[in-house]
């Protein structure tokens, strides 16, 4: 995308005023998306986003500027703006010598989406529409979306780092509306992977659509969710968002440094039930949060955050690791070249426990079984978090019974982690997610085995 | 956008001139810049200064639509975008209603959306504003720390042109300061931290009220210290203005003409019926200069206008862009939304507000025997289903007993359905606050809501 000698000159120019560090992050992304709604392919969209962000760090201050002009004058202008913004004093000439990193490609892309005819992409939507609608006469509306992108990323910095990476993403989503005597209900399914079109050799798109339809139809006979505190069982492969919110964000080093996390100062301490081992791993082949290098050019890796309930480490980006004089963990990420990097999760999941999932339900006399979770959010300082349930059932006498209407669950992170009293041996990864933080969204993955929280507040209306 | 002949208009015009016979072509061109300063402990933590630009082109041919965009205005890239949009047309399904907006003769209400003072405001003064705010918020209560203090501004200009005769350009700018706070209390296992935020927005920094922003950030963080989880019960809730604005944002999605024509609105067959308490008159009025999202024109280049959606509890109309209006057999209400050059217009309320009542929040609370003053809602995106109407969100606030506020509570949810909540509105406060959102806020009293706790 940009020649090495150009990068070296731009970086040297950026630190000429005496700054500690400068970085160029450049990306070139081509994307295709298609949407079907109300029986029609409404539109196919092609997009091109290309540009570079230049970051200059002087002491505790970061200056940042971006440009869509990748020529040497364009990059130099952005570097000058970032350097001015960082307002460094001092001076002196530094040369920058970049050493390309060995390639790190956790994903093997067989069918680049650019090489696939748009008609084949659109056809997937038609198939999902037909499958959802033919699942039952209750289905009155279906919307489906397809998206792919190929993003080339280049990172170079004054520490000599030079990496390039290519991230391919393929995404499919479908939502169905069912109508009945009790009003309308919705069902939703999605799948996303960091590989190409070959994903559809193994993913059954009709099944995805039928699943969304089934969910919506099931909820037509749902009763209001209960109100109050009770045991909650969460099905495997859907509850990763619980850990993402209950502790993931709280383990990001930027929150730790500012004393804005309930987990600050707790490394080495028991912060969760001994059943819980929590991992953030940016190298899992094909998963939604997988990258070769993070957005600061640091190779992604597998980081154990909680082991047998004991907090082992936080997640780190360049700035926070530098401040603590320790290595980065491959968690520096950004939404695009227009954004500053910060500490973010990749694929965050809990490892298998000892329990048979069937036993988890049968040993619960009364509670709620959550088959599908929606989104969530957390206040890292207080630890209070919420997450939505979009498919849930009552558990009565150890059996899953009636479906429940949508609602939120609310809990406090450290309390909920301690209250996990059963953990299944049926680990599964969940649906692709977009994690929002400080106005930036990045793709993340999550996963977990079936588990039980012995006490969680369910926000329904039924006493 | 405020009417202003932008040089971008020529870029849009040149694309439209290339339309082939039978083609409808629309070009939307935008350029903008932003400054963002974050201050922490008296130093600049980061300073962002950047410019961006781009173009989106929509082509409709024989009822099929194609779209493409690029984040650059280079001539060769624009040609590529037009070619891609044309190529994409063939994959769309024929839609008899697909067409671009046409000028409808509704006059534009001019707005003052460009402020020269902000455009010339010195950079060092912007940094000072963030530093001042940090100082104000950290100096008033020993329990309170500042997480970050920010100054941000943005300016943008855009132009749209189409083969159907739309030709409009404009520009606007705006700025805000904000501060996030942390309040600590207790030691060891009893240690507790709560968070708060405060902000002030303006067309120029001269309009900022830093004292109020700092005071609110301190109040929000400290008022929940010592909060506990109360037992579940049904009660009356009084929503703070900020929370009401969020609630109205959810309500607005049910009044969206696109959701109506596609059968996804729970109010789709209810025009002319009573859907809310008689106290509820809901108006979308982007021509009101007090609204943060005030605008002259909508995302398709039609004049923005005042629309009464619910009048005395009776549903009067939905909001539409030209496509949803055509399908519904009506005309656009000037409610096309556009998120930027990378997307095609959607439908949405632009500046929503309830017609305010007359009484203050204190007076409203004085009439509540058993209730909850909701100061925070969490998880509106995850626990509210605007299609079914199920409503459940995390909440925090103060209990109300016999007309006075008492103990703080946290880790509760409040739940009902959107349908019931609109009918259960007991009073609309007079304390209207034009917040930096698409909805204004005021205190709102809703009865018979379930609070879930221990």
Interface residues (C-beta under 8 A of the other chain):
Chain A: X34 X36 X37 X38 X39 X40 X41 X42 X43 X44 X45 X46 X47 X48 X49 X50 X51 X59 X60 X61 X62 X63 X64 X65 X66 X67 X68 X81 X82 X85 X86 X87 X118 X119 X122 X140 X141 X177 X179 X183 X184 X185 X186 X219 X225 X227 X228 X229 X258 X259 X260 X262 X338 X340 X374 X375 X376 X377 X379 X381 X382 X384 X385 X386 X387 X388 X390 X405 X406 X407 X408 X409 X410 X411 X412 X457 X458 X459 X460 X461 X463
Chain B: X40 X43 X44 X45 X46 X47 X48 X49 X50 X51 X52 X53 X54 X65 X66 X67 X68 X69 X70 X71 X72 X77 X80 X81 X84 X85 X87 X88 X91 X92 X93 X95 X145 X147 X148 X182 X192 X193 X194 X195 X224 X229 X232 X262 X263 X264 X266 X342 X343 X344 X378 X379 X381 X382 X383 X385 X387 X388 X389 X390 X392 X393 X394 X396 X410 X411 X412 X413 X414 X415 X416 X450 X451 X452 X453 X454
